[in-house]
């Protein structure tokens, strides 16, 4: 769900393992999805019919808690949800219900949700097997993020010398 730069990288990895990939992003035309080697689907619900779903959406009013019980319970046996978006796109109470009801369901998130303790208790000794969280968000450690930071810094330096712009000045 979401088909930007990170999702493209995940798609390439998945295809390297021989997986067929599907993508849903309301802002990316179908021909671009096909050009990248994925099959477009036309709704979030349609995407959740597959065994593995990887989330790459920003946190907005539309995406906040949008991944709910109905979507998660509709996933096939042995399903895994990989969340590299924001923890808040998951409806955490619904996730707790799904983890209780489906011992076959796996959830991986690159940042701990607010109810991480409750989720860990639900899965018991399966924590770090079917429920995995990282200690901190790693999105800012990508090559793209570092390149963007470098360009932003260079623009700030140029703006300082050409226009006297001190908006990002660090005060000692």
PyMOL commands that set and color helices and strands:
alter all, ss='L'
color gray80, all
select helices_A, chain A and resi 5-16+30-35+44-47+69-73+87-89+92-101+116-126+139-141+143-163
alter helices_A, ss='H'
color red, helices_A
select strands_A, chain A and resi 22-23+39-40+52-55+80-83+106-109+131-133
alter strands_A, ss='S'
color yellow, strands_A
deselect
rebuild
show_as cartoon
